[in-house]
Amino acid sequence: SISGLYKKGSGVAKKGYVVKVGVVRGVKIENSAVKRLGSEVIFVVERNQKGIMMVFENENRRYFFEFSDDLSLVRKALEV
């Protein structure tokens, strides 16, 4: 559900959480503009903000993406 590159800042939560997700074999990130294989995925979860996904490639390059999946259950669990 990647909706585009995130270009507004550092991807660090000002008032929220940064959630790291373990990836065993790498995760394929793909849409019409991007094709990457990520070795680490981190989600930035803030109140009233679109979801931001930070992906690290094997060369430790990082990319930030906006995505459109519903984060309401995650926000509820984290009380954000």
PEHU-V875863 format. One record per residue. RES is the residue in one letter. PHI is phi in whole degrees, -180 to 180 (999 if undefined). OMEGA is omega in whole degrees, 0 to 359 (999 if undefined). D_CENTER is the distance of its C-alpha to the mean C-alpha in Angstrom with 2 decimals. Layout:
BEGIN
res: [RES RES]
phi: [PHI PHI]
omega: [OMEGA OMEGA]
d_center: [D_CENTER D_CENTER]
END
This chain:
BEGIN
res: [S I S G L Y K K G S G V A K K G Y V V K V G V V R G V K I E N S A V K R L G S E V I F V V E R N Q K G I M M V F E N E N R R Y F F E F S D D L S L V R K A L E V]
phi: [999 -62 -105 154 -73 -93 -123 -90 177 -86 83 -95 -69 -82 -140 177 -132 -116 -114 -90 -115 -70 -126 -83 -107 99 -121 -86 -110 -151 -149 -65 -111 -133 -139 -139 -116 -96 -100 -152 -128 -130 -105 -103 -120 -131 -68 58 -124 -65 -69 -121 -118 -103 -120 -104 -85 -59 -84 64 -77 -117 -131 -114 -130 -88 -141 -107 -63 -75 -107 -61 -68 -66 -61 -64 -63 -90 57 -102]
omega: [178 181 177 177 176 186 190 183 186 183 179 181 176 177 182 184 170 186 179 180 179 180 183 185 185 181 181 178 185 167 185 184 189 172 183 171 184 178 180 181 179 178 176 185 177 178 176 177 172 177 177 179 177 182 176 173 180 179 182 170 180 179 178 180 168 176 189 179 181 180 186 179 178 179 179 180 182 183 178 999]
d_center: [10.76 9.04 11.23 11.14 10.27 9.40 12.70 13.60 13.17 11.94 8.53 10.60 11.34 14.96 15.84 13.39 11.48 9.03 8.77 9.13 9.69 12.70 13.14 16.85 17.48 14.35 12.00 12.94 10.66 13.21 14.33 17.38 16.32 14.05 15.00 13.41 13.64 11.08 12.71 10.02 6.46 5.21 3.86 5.95 8.64 11.68 14.77 15.45 12.29 9.99 6.59 4.08 0.85 4.08 6.54 10.10 13.07 16.35 17.79 15.22 14.07 10.57 8.78 6.46 5.94 6.91 7.44 10.59 10.69 12.71 11.44 15.09 15.88 13.14 14.25 17.79 17.52 16.13 18.62 16.35]
END
